[in-house]
Amino acid sequence: MNEYDSARMHDVLREQGDYELVTDENEADVILLNTCSIREKAQEKVFHQLGRWQSLKKANPDLVIGVGGCVASQEGDAIRARAPYVDMVFGPQTIHRLPQMVDAAKVQKLPVVDVTFPEVEKFDLLPEPKMDGPAAFLSIMEGCSKYCSFCVVPYTRGEEVSRSVDSVMQEVVALARQGVREIHLLGQNVNSYRGAIDDDFADLAELIHYVAAVEGVDRIRFTTSHPLDFSDTLIQAYAEVPELVDHLHLPVQSGSDRILQAMKRGHTRADYVEKIARLREVRPNISLSSDFIIGFPGETQADFDDTMALIEEIGFDVSFSFIYSARPGTPAAALPDETPEALKKAWLQQLQSRIREQAEEISQQMVGTRQKLLVTGVSKKDASQLAGRTENNRVVNFTGDQNLVGEFVEVVVTEALPNSLRGEQVSGPEPRVEAAAALLHQLYRETHDRDTIDPDFVHLYLQEAGVEALVQNTPVTQSKAHQGGDDSAELIIRTFKKPIKPRGGNQQAYTRLIRAHDINFGIGPAGTGKTFLAVACAVEALEAQRVSRILLVRPAVEAGEKLGFLPGDLAQKIDPYLRPLYDALYEMMGIERVTKFIERNIIEVAPLAYMRGRTLNNAFIILDESQNTTVAQMKMFLTRIGFGSTAVITGDITQIDLPRGERSGLVNVRNVLRNIDGISFTHFSSKDVVRHPLVQRIVDAYAAAESRADADNGRDANRSAS
């Protein structure tokens, strides 16, 4: 509010007195101090600043010094009594008279004190505002009639007075014509607005609809609100007006009903929570901020604990919090206050620390998301970058052209810093933007765990985000479930040595299906992670004690399963065929742990033929290279599954090593079991390969060659038949 008043002081002096702002107080003809009296500390700063300016007045007797704002209203003549070199004392409602006051002080050498309350006269007489940025404050009402026991506003600003709708809208239109895209409606209790319109009155919700209808206005904010006046119509406005941002500042002051009553707030904690719950029904992602007074007279540890519990329940994003400061003339100033100052400071630090943590959590959740920014200007810390604000009032710095200032742009948030965000501008068709956003988010997260990101690593993430398919104009047709859903960032397989993150939509869907089904098939080319992820899920299930053992099985077709003719014991004979499974186990559990579990038969490795006649309960069974099973072997394996067990069958039907004429059990089972409940199938393609980029191209080349060969064979068969 004071910022708006300061801007209007500049407007009126420039318009009627031909004054311009200077950056050096030594060059000034008039120095004005706009003040706030909410806290005692702020009020004391006024007199400290006036003391520093006394030397300027001695050096230049023609210099006019004025004090405005709430301290001026509260202190009046007392300011000149304490600092007689002050020429003018004026209240918030009389800034439209500044040119006359300055003239009286400069020309007539007369001191001026004007702290009257002429209601809305100042808005009728102030000139049209001048703006040089895309966002503007606009005062729609002044004063407050709530008379909270701690608050000095009714005494310094007067009771609530609203501008007419016509007056407000004239200023909105004037701002829009100057390129303002965001309007911030102001008032000490802005949601008590009751502006005259024809023979009736409009509330804040109705005014918001009018403001949103003005061409060029794309964002609306309002400050400051009181929970008592947060009406049903205002909640409905959030449902109906997209220009109303996803942010609300709604001061609650305390989470204790006893303290709220002592503050004369007129509402309970439950009332506040209920309003927020109803608001979130229409705006689930709304960001919330509040004011908190700590150490109000009589506040106990239990009262403070109630406030902290409310902070947790609501999840406030920002707070304006401070220790209670008794203001002269307010009812609370007479209350006994026995709480030690040290305890108040400790409470304040605890509250601010928790809200800061919540704000950081919200910022981190924004990483990887698309945000619409209003570009406000050049970044304060890096002139080569631009800065813009999100709907939840966060600053995002990003690289962009200077001509974007004043415009809205889409960015992907790439990093969350303590006081700002970093982003990258994105534009283009929706699927491409979504893929780029996913890529930037994933790469950013990886930078926390590694110092460098090499080209091969980026290649993996290009696949995961679907960017390569989009660049090649290949449609990305995976369903939301196969894209990982909204919780893909949380899809982690926990193993003994390290967490495993499925890469790409198919890997994520495959992992979810394994967790949800008793029998699962992963079919596709080498390098797609189907076996590695199956082993990871098995290790996770064993560590979590969901199963009591792991069985790793492979058909040893190269030896015809006649292992008795090979030298060595059973493990030595079949180890070469199970080496990929061992490698995965070592990576996830460590060699010593795997060896110990094998010795205790917690992990068992065996050829497929050794499964015959067994029933496997409470086990995680993996059949790898299943394309080399016969139909009979596949049926035998599937009927070994007992209670509490999970089976994963993996294979590549393009690499069948069975004798000519023998039908693959994996090829057969796709048709036999595809409609059976409780059994899942995940099909991988070359797009899911997570090895060297050439592997994907090799797989595609062989597939194309086989397709050509099949077509040639078909033509030869037709010629022979003819």
C-alpha positions in Angstrom: 0.0 0.0 0.0 2.8 2.4 0.9 4.5 1.6 -2.4 1.3 2.6 -4.3 1.0 5.8 -2.3 4.6 6.7 -3.0 4.1 6.2 -6.7 1.0 8.5 -6.5 3.0 11.2 -4.7 5.4 11.1 -7.6 2.5 11.3 -10.1 0.9 14.3 -8.5 4.1 16.3 -8.0 5.2 15.6 -11.6 1.9 16.5 -13.0 1.2 19.6 -11.0 4.6 20.7 -9.7 6.9 19.7 -12.6 9.1 17.6 -10.2 11.2 14.6 -11.3 12.8 11.9 -9.2 16.5 12.1 -8.4 18.8 9.4 -7.1 20.9 11.6 -4.9 19.3 13.2 -1.9 21.9 16.0 -2.0 20.4 17.1 -5.3 16.8 17.1 -4.1 14.6 20.2 -3.7 11.9 18.2 -1.8 12.5 15.0 0.3 9.4 13.0 1.3 9.4 10.1 3.8 6.5 7.8 3.4 6.0 5.9 6.7 4.4 2.9 8.3 3.4 2.5 11.9 2.5 -1.2 12.1 5.6 -1.8 14.3 7.4 0.3 16.8 10.7 -0.4 15.2 9.5 1.0 11.8 8.3 4.1 13.6 11.7 4.7 15.3 13.4 4.4 12.0 11.5 7.5 10.9 13.1 9.7 13.4 16.5 8.2 12.8 16.2 9.1 9.1 15.0 12.6 9.9 18.0 13.1 12.1 20.3 12.2 9.2 18.5 14.7 7.0 18.9 17.6 9.5 22.4 18.3 8.1 21.0 18.7 4.6 18.4 21.2 5.9 21.2 23.2 7.5 23.2 23.2 4.3 20.2 24.1 2.2 17.5 26.0 4.1 15.2 26.0 1.0 15.1 22.2 1.1 11.5 21.0 1.9 11.3 17.9 4.1 7.9 16.2 4.4 6.7 13.1 6.4 3.7 11.2 5.1 1.9 7.9 5.8 0.6 6.3 8.9 3.3 7.6 11.3 2.3 11.1 10.2 -1.4 10.4 10.9 -0.6 9.0 14.3 1.9 11.5 15.5 0.7 14.7 13.7 2.2 17.9 15.3 4.4 15.7 17.5 6.7 15.0 14.6 7.5 18.8 14.2 7.9 19.1 18.0 10.6 16.4 17.9 12.0 17.4 14.5 11.2 21.1 14.0 13.1 21.2 10.7 10.3 19.1 9.1 8.2 21.4 6.8 5.2 19.1 6.1 3.3 16.4 7.9 0.5 14.7 5.9 -1.6 11.6 6.1 -2.3 8.9 3.5 -5.6 10.5 2.5 -4.2 13.9 1.7 -1.4 13.1 -0.8 -3.5 14.8 -3.6 -2.8 18.1 -1.8 1.0 17.7 -1.9 1.6 20.5 -4.6 -0.2 23.0 -2.4 1.6 21.9 0.7 5.0 22.1 -1.0 4.2 25.5 -2.3 3.2 26.7 1.2 6.4 25.4 2.6 8.7 26.7 -0.2 7.1 30.0 -1.0 5.2 31.0 2.1 7.7 29.4 4.5 4.7 28.0 6.4 4.8 24.6 8.1 1.9 22.3 7.1 0.2 19.6 9.1 -2.7 17.8 7.3 -3.7 14.4 8.7 -7.4 14.6 8.0 -9.6 11.9 6.4 -11.3 13.3 3.4 -12.5 9.8 2.3 -12.1 9.2 -1.4 -11.4 12.8 -2.4 -7.8 12.0 -3.2 -8.7 9.5 -5.8 -11.0 12.0 -7.5 -8.2 14.6 -7.7 -5.1 12.5 -8.4 -3.8 12.6 -12.0 -3.8 9.6 -14.3 -1.0 7.2 -13.1 2.1 6.9 -15.2 3.7 3.4 -15.5 6.9 2.2 -17.1 6.5 -1.5 -16.2 4.1 -4.4 -17.0 2.7 -4.7 -13.4 0.9 -2.0 -11.4 -0.7 -1.5 -8.0 -4.2 0.0 -7.8 -5.8 1.1 -4.5 -9.5 0.3 -4.5 -10.3 1.1 -0.9 -8.7 2.5 2.2 -9.0 2.1 6.0 -10.3 -0.8 8.1 -13.4 -1.1 10.3 -12.4 -4.4 12.0 -10.6 -2.8 14.9 -8.5 -5.8 15.8 -7.0 -5.3 19.3 -3.4 -5.0 18.1 -3.9 -2.9 15.0 -3.4 0.8 14.5 -4.7 1.0 11.0 -8.3 2.2 11.8 -6.7 5.1 13.8 -4.1 6.1 11.1 -6.1 5.3 7.9 -9.6 5.7 9.1 -12.5 3.3 8.6 -13.2 1.5 5.4 -14.0 3.6 2.4 -14.3 2.2 -1.1 -13.8 3.8 -4.5 -16.6 3.6 -6.9 -16.4 0.9 -9.6 -16.3 3.6 -12.3 -13.3 5.3 -10.6 -11.4 2.1 -10.3 -12.2 1.0 -13.9 -11.0 4.3 -15.3 -7.6 3.7 -13.7 -7.5 0.1 -14.9 -8.2 1.2 -18.5 -5.5 3.9 -18.2 -3.0 1.4 -16.9 -3.8 -1.2 -19.6 -3.3 1.5 -22.3 0.2 2.0 -21.0 1.0 -1.7 -21.4 0.2 -2.9 -17.9 -0.6 -6.7 -18.0 -0.9 -7.4 -14.2 -3.1 -5.4 -11.9 -2.6 -5.7 -8.1 -5.7 -4.5 -6.3 -4.9 -2.9 -2.9 -6.6 -2.1 0.3 -6.0 -2.5 4.0 -8.9 -4.9 4.0 -9.4 -5.3 0.2 -12.0 -8.0 0.3 -14.4 -5.8 2.2 -14.6 -3.6 -0.9 -18.1 -2.3 -1.6 -17.9 0.1 -4.5 -20.8 2.1 -5.8 -22.2 1.1 -9.2 -25.4 2.8 -10.5 -27.8 2.6 -7.5 -26.1 -0.5 -6.0 -22.8 -1.8 -4.7 -20.3 -4.2 -6.1 -18.2 -6.5 -4.0 -14.6 -7.5 -4.7 -15.6 -10.6 -6.7 -17.8 -8.5 -9.0 -15.0 -6.0 -9.5 -12.5 -8.7 -10.4 -14.8 -9.8 -13.2 -14.9 -6.2 -14.5 -11.1 -5.9 -14.3 -10.6 -9.2 -16.1 -12.8 -8.1 -19.0 -10.4 -5.2 -19.8 -8.4 -6.0 -22.9 -4.7 -6.4 -22.1 -5.2 -7.3 -18.4 -4.1 -10.9 -18.1 -3.3 -11.2 -14.4 -5.1 -10.0 -11.2 -3.9 -10.1 -7.6 -5.3 -8.5 -4.5 -3.9 -7.6 -1.1 -4.6 -7.6 1.9 -7.6 -9.7 2.9 -9.4 -10.6 6.1 -10.8 -14.1 6.6 -14.1 -12.7 7.7 -14.7 -11.1 4.3 -13.4 -14.0 2.2 -16.9 -14.6 0.7 -18.5 -17.4 -1.3 -18.6 -15.0 -4.3 -14.8 -14.5 -4.0 -14.2 -18.3 -3.9 -16.5 -18.6 -7.0 -14.4 -15.9 -8.7 -11.4 -18.2 -8.4 -13.4 -20.9 -10.3 -14.6 -18.5 -13.0 -11.8 -16.0 -13.6 -8.6 -17.5 -15.0 -6.9 -14.1 -14.8 -7.0 -14.3 -11.0 -3.6 -15.8 -10.1 -3.0 -19.1 -8.2 -1.9 -17.2 -5.1 -3.7 -15.7 -2.1 -2.4 -13.7 0.8 -4.9 -14.3 3.7 -3.5 -13.3 7.1 -4.6 -15.5 9.9 -2.2 -14.0 12.6 -2.4 -17.1 14.9 -3.5 -20.7 14.9 -4.8 -20.5 18.5 -8.5 -19.8 19.0 -7.8 -18.3 22.4 -5.3 -15.8 20.9 -7.6 -15.1 17.9 -10.3 -14.1 20.4 -7.9 -11.9 22.3 -6.9 -10.3 19.0 -10.7 -9.7 18.2 -10.2 -11.3 14.8 -13.9 -12.4 14.7 -13.1 -15.9 13.4 -11.8 -19.3 14.6 -9.1 -21.5 13.3 -11.7 -23.9 12.0 -13.4 -21.1 10.1 -10.1 -20.3 8.4 -9.3 -23.9 7.5 -12.8 -24.4 6.1 -12.5 -21.4 3.8 -9.1 -22.6 2.5 -10.5 -26.1 1.9 -13.3 -24.7 -0.2 -10.9 -22.5 -2.1 -8.7 -25.5 -2.9 -11.7 -27.4 -4.3 -11.8 -24.9 -7.2 -8.0 -24.0 -7.2 -6.1 -27.2 -6.0 -2.7 -25.7 -6.7 -3.2 -22.3 -5.1 -0.2 -20.9 -3.2 -1.0 -19.4 0.2 0.8 -16.8 2.3 -0.1 -15.2 5.7 0.8 -12.8 8.4 1.7 -14.1 11.9 2.1 -12.1 15.1 4.4 -14.0 17.5 4.3 -13.4 21.3 0.9 -11.7 21.5 0.2 -10.8 25.2 -0.7 -13.9 27.1 0.5 -16.3 24.4 1.6 -19.7 25.8 3.6 -22.5 24.3 0.4 -24.4 23.6 -0.9 -21.4 21.7 2.3 -21.2 19.6 2.1 -25.0 19.0 -1.4 -24.5 17.6 0.0 -21.9 15.2 2.8 -24.3 14.1 0.2 -27.1 13.6 -1.9 -24.7 11.4 1.2 -23.9 9.3 1.8 -27.6 8.7 -1.9 -28.2 7.9 -2.3 -25.4 5.4 1.2 -25.6 3.9 1.9 -21.9 3.7 4.4 -20.8 1.1 5.4 -17.4 2.5 4.9 -15.5 5.7 5.2 -12.0 6.9 5.9 -12.7 10.6 7.1 -10.6 13.4 7.1 -10.3 17.2 4.2 -8.4 18.7 4.8 -4.7 19.0 2.4 -2.7 21.2 1.0 0.2 19.3 -0.2 3.3 21.3 -3.9 3.7 21.5 -4.8 0.0 20.6 -6.6 -2.2 23.2 -3.9 -4.8 23.2 -1.3 -2.3 24.3 -2.9 -2.4 27.8 -2.7 -6.2 28.1 -0.1 -7.7 30.5 2.7 -9.3 28.6 4.8 -11.7 30.7 6.3 -13.9 27.9 10.1 -13.5 27.9 11.5 -11.7 24.8 14.0 -14.5 24.3 11.2 -17.1 24.0 9.4 -14.9 21.5 12.5 -14.7 19.4 12.9 -18.5 19.5 9.3 -18.9 18.5 9.7 -16.5 15.6 12.9 -18.3 14.4 11.1 -21.7 14.6 8.1 -20.4 12.6 10.1 -18.7 9.9 12.4 -21.6 9.6 9.5 -24.0 9.0 7.8 -21.8 6.4 11.1 -21.3 4.7 11.4 -25.1 4.5 7.9 -25.4 3.0 8.7 -22.7 0.5 11.8 -24.5 -0.6 9.9 -27.7 -0.9 7.3 -26.0 -3.2 10.1 -24.5 -5.2 11.7 -27.9 -5.7 8.4 -29.3 -6.8 8.3 -26.7 -9.5 11.5 -27.9 -11.1 10.6 -29.5 -14.4 7.2 -27.8 -14.6 6.1 -25.3 -17.2 5.3 -21.9 -15.8 3.8 -18.8 -17.4 5.9 -15.8 -16.6 5.2 -12.1 -16.8 8.6 -10.8 -17.9 9.2 -7.8 -15.6 12.7 -6.7 -16.7 16.4 -7.6 -16.5 17.6 -9.9 -13.8 19.0 -8.0 -10.8 22.1 -10.3 -10.6 22.8 -11.0 -14.3 22.2 -8.3 -16.9 22.4 -10.9 -19.6 19.3 -12.6 -18.3 15.6 -11.6 -18.0 13.4 -11.9 -14.9 9.8 -12.8 -14.7 7.2 -13.7 -12.1 5.1 -16.9 -11.8 1.5 -16.9 -10.6 2.7 -17.9 -7.2 4.9 -14.8 -7.1 8.3 -16.5 -7.6 11.1 -14.8 -9.6 12.4 -16.9 -12.5 15.6 -15.8 -14.2 16.1 -17.0 -17.8 17.9 -16.2 -21.0 15.8 -14.3 -23.5 15.5 -11.3 -25.8 15.0 -7.8 -24.3 11.8 -7.3 -26.3 10.1 -9.9 -24.2 9.8 -7.4 -21.3 6.2 -6.8 -20.6 5.1 -10.0 -22.3 4.1 -13.4 -21.1 6.4 -16.4 -21.9 6.4 -20.1 -21.1 9.5 -21.5 -19.3 10.5 -24.8 -17.9 11.9 -24.4 -14.4 15.4 -26.0 -14.3 16.7 -25.1 -10.8 15.4 -23.9 -7.5 17.5 -21.5 -5.6 16.9 -20.0 -2.1 15.3 -16.8 -3.4 14.5 -17.4 -7.0 14.2 -20.0 -9.8 16.1 -20.6 -13.0 14.4 -21.5 -16.2 14.6 -22.1 -19.9 12.2 -20.5 -22.3 10.2 -23.1 -24.3 7.8 -22.7 -27.2 6.3 -24.8 -30.0 3.7 -27.6 -30.3 2.4 -29.0 -27.0 4.0 -32.5 -27.3 7.4 -31.1 -28.1 7.3 -28.6 -25.3 6.2 -31.4 -22.9 9.1 -33.6 -24.0 11.6 -30.8 -23.7 10.3 -30.0 -20.2 10.7 -33.6 -19.2 14.2 -33.7 -20.5 15.3 -30.5 -18.8 13.8 -31.7 -15.5 15.5 -35.1 -15.6 18.9 -33.7 -16.6 18.7 -31.1 -13.8 17.9 -33.7 -11.2 20.9 -35.7 -12.3 23.3 -32.8 -11.8 22.8 -33.2 -8.0 24.4 -36.7 -8.1 27.1 -36.2 -10.8 29.7 -33.6 -11.7 29.4 -34.0 -15.5 26.9 -35.2 -17.9 28.4 -36.8 -21.0 26.8 -37.2 -24.5 25.8 -40.8 -23.9 24.0 -39.9 -20.8 22.1 -37.1 -22.6 21.2 -39.6 -25.3 19.5 -41.8 -22.7 17.4 -38.9 -21.4 16.5 -37.9 -25.0 14.9 -41.3 -25.3 13.2 -41.1 -22.0 11.7 -37.7 -22.7 10.6 -38.8 -26.2 12.5 -36.0 -27.8 14.2 -38.2 -30.4 10.9 -39.6 -31.6 9.5 -36.0 -31.9 12.5 -34.8 -33.8 12.1 -37.7 -36.2 8.4 -36.9 -36.6 7.6 -40.2 -35.1 4.4 -39.9 -33.0 4.7 -40.6 -29.4 1.6 -42.7 -28.7 2.3 -44.1 -25.2 -0.6 -43.8 -22.8 -0.2 -41.7 -19.6 0.3 -44.9 -17.7 3.2 -45.8 -20.0 4.7 -42.4 -19.7 5.1 -42.9 -16.0 2.0 -40.9 -14.8 2.3 -38.0 -12.5 4.4 -39.9 -10.0 7.1 -41.0 -12.5 9.7 -39.0 -10.5 8.9 -41.2 -7.5 9.3 -44.5 -9.3 12.5 -45.8 -7.8 13.4 -49.5 -7.2 15.2 -49.8 -3.9 18.1 -52.3 -3.9 20.8 -53.0 -1.3 23.6 -51.0 -2.9 21.8 -48.3 -4.8 18.4 -47.1 -6.0 17.5 -48.0 -9.6 15.4 -45.6 -11.7 13.5 -47.0 -14.7 14.2 -44.9 -17.8 11.5 -44.0 -20.2 7.8 -44.7 -20.4 8.0 -48.4 -21.2 10.5 -49.2 -18.4 8.3 -47.3 -15.9 5.2 -49.1 -17.0 7.0 -52.4 -16.9 8.1 -51.8 -13.4 4.6 -50.9 -12.2 3.2 -54.0 -13.9 5.7 -56.2 -12.2 4.8 -54.8 -8.8 1.1 -55.3 -9.5 0.9 -58.7 -11.3 2.0 -62.2 -10.4 3.1 -63.2 -13.9 4.8 -60.6 -16.2 6.3 -60.8 -19.7 8.9 -58.3 -21.0 9.4 -58.8 -24.7 11.8 -56.8 -26.9 15.3 -56.4 -28.2 18.5 -56.5 -26.2 19.5 -53.4 -24.3 16.0 -52.3 -23.3 16.6 -53.1 -19.6 13.9 -55.8 -19.3 16.1 -58.3 -17.5 18.0 -55.8 -15.5 14.8 -54.3 -14.1 13.4 -57.7 -13.4 16.4 -58.5 -11.3 16.1 -55.1 -9.5 12.4 -55.8 -8.7 13.4 -59.2 -7.4 16.2 -57.8 -5.1 13.8 -55.1 -3.9 11.1 -57.7 -3.0 13.7 -59.9 -1.2 15.1 -56.9 0.8 11.5 -55.9 1.7 10.8 -59.6 2.8 7.9 -59.8 0.4 9.5 -63.0 -0.9 11.9 -65.5 0.7 14.1 -66.3 -2.3 15.1 -65.5 -5.8 15.3 -68.0 -8.7 17.1 -67.2 -11.8 16.4 -69.5 -14.8 17.6 -69.7 -18.4 17.3 -72.3 -21.1 20.8 -73.6 -22.0 19.9 -74.4 -25.6 23.4 -73.9 -27.0 24.4 -77.1 -25.1 21.1 -78.7 -25.8 20.7 -78.8 -22.0 22.9 -81.9 -22.1 25.1 -80.4 -19.4 26.5 -83.7 -18.2 29.0 -83.7 -21.2 30.5 -80.4 -20.0 33.4 -80.3 -17.5 32.8 -79.0 -13.9 30.0 -79.0 -11.4 26.5 -77.7 -12.2 27.2 -74.1 -11.4 30.3 -74.1 -13.6 28.4 -75.7 -16.4 25.5 -73.2 -16.4 27.3 -70.0 -15.2 28.2 -68.8 -18.7 24.5 -68.7 -19.6 23.5 -66.9 -16.4 26.4 -64.4 -16.4 24.1 -61.3 -17.3 21.9 -62.2 -14.3 25.0 -62.4 -12.0 26.3 -59.1 -13.2 23.0 -57.4 -12.3 22.9 -59.1 -8.9 26.5 -58.0 -8.1 25.7 -54.4 -9.1 22.7 -54.3 -6.8 23.8 -56.4 -3.8 27.6 -56.7 -4.0 29.6 -59.9 -4.7 30.0 -61.0 -1.0 26.3 -60.7 -0.3 25.3 -62.5 -3.5 27.8 -65.3 -2.8 26.4 -65.7 0.8 22.8 -65.8 -0.4 23.6 -68.4 -3.1 25.4 -70.6 -0.4 22.2 -70.4 1.7 19.9 -71.1 -1.3 18.2 -67.7 -0.8 19.3 -67.0 -4.4 19.2 -70.0 -6.7 20.5 -70.3 -10.3 19.4 -73.2 -12.4 18.7 -74.3 -16.0 15.1 -74.4 -17.1 15.1 -78.2 -17.1 15.6 -78.3 -13.3 12.3 -76.6 -12.7 10.3 -79.7 -13.7 8.3 -81.2 -10.8 8.8 -78.2 -8.5 6.2 -75.8 -6.9 7.7 -72.4 -6.1 6.1 -70.6 -3.2 7.1 -67.1 -1.8 9.7 -66.7 -4.5 10.6 -64.2 -7.2 11.3 -66.2 -10.4 13.0 -64.8 -13.5 13.1 -66.7 -16.7 15.5 -65.0 -19.1 16.0 -65.6 -22.8 12.6 -67.3 -22.9 12.4 -67.0 -26.7 14.5 -70.2 -26.5 12.0 -72.2 -24.6 9.7 -74.7 -26.4 6.0 -74.5 -26.1 6.1 -77.5 -23.6 8.9 -75.9 -21.6 7.0 -72.6 -21.3 3.9 -74.4 -20.1 5.9 -76.4 -17.6 7.6 -73.2 -16.2 4.4 -71.2 -15.9 2.7 -74.0 -14.0 5.5 -74.1 -11.4 4.3 -70.7 -9.9 3.0 -71.2 -6.3 1.4 -69.0 -3.7 3.0 -65.6 -2.8 5.3 -65.7 -5.9 6.0 -63.3 -8.7 7.4 -64.5 -12.1 9.0 -62.3 -14.8 9.6 -63.9 -18.2 11.9 -61.9 -20.6 12.9 -62.6 -24.2 13.6 -61.3 -27.7 11.5 -63.0 -30.4 13.9 -61.8 -33.1 16.8 -63.9 -31.6 15.4 -67.4 -31.4 18.1 -70.2 -31.3 15.8 -73.2 -31.2 16.3 -76.0 -33.8 14.6 -75.4 -37.1 10.9 -76.3 -37.0 10.7 -75.9 -33.2 8.1 -73.3 -32.2 9.1 -70.7 -29.5 7.2 -70.9 -26.3 7.4 -67.1 -26.0 5.9 -66.6 -29.4 3.2 -69.1 -28.6 2.4 -67.7 -25.1 1.6 -64.2 -26.4 -1.5 -65.6 -28.2 -2.4 -68.1 -25.5 -2.3 -65.8 -22.4 -2.8 -62.3 -23.7 -6.4 -62.0 -22.3 -5.8 -63.7 -18.9 -6.3 -61.4 -15.9 -3.3 -61.2 -13.6 -0.8 -61.6 -16.4 0.9 -58.5 -17.9 2.8 -58.0 -21.2 5.2 -55.2 -21.9 6.6 -54.8 -25.4 9.8 -52.9 -25.9 11.2 -51.6 -29.2 14.4 -50.1 -30.5 13.3 -46.7 -29.1 13.7 -48.2 -25.6 17.4 -49.3 -26.0 19.5 -47.8 -23.3 22.9 -48.9 -24.6 25.2 -47.2 -27.1 23.2 -45.1 -29.6 24.4 -47.4 -32.4 22.6 -50.4 -30.8 19.2 -48.8 -31.5 20.2 -48.3 -35.1 21.5 -51.8 -35.4 18.2 -53.2 -34.1 16.3 -51.1 -36.5 18.5 -52.2 -39.5 18.1 -55.9 -38.7 14.3 -55.5 -38.3 14.1 -53.7 -41.7 16.3 -56.4 -43.3 14.1 -59.2 -41.9 11.0 -57.4 -43.1 12.5 -57.2 -46.6 13.5 -60.9 -46.5 10.0 -61.9 -45.4 8.6 -59.9 -48.3 11.0 -61.5 -50.8 10.2 -65.0 -49.5 6.5 -64.2 -49.9 7.0 -63.1 -53.5 9.1 -66.2 -54.3 6.3 -68.4 -52.8 3.7 -66.8 -54.9 5.8 -67.3 -58.1 6.3 -70.9 -57.2 2.6 -71.4 -56.7 1.8 -69.8 -60.0 
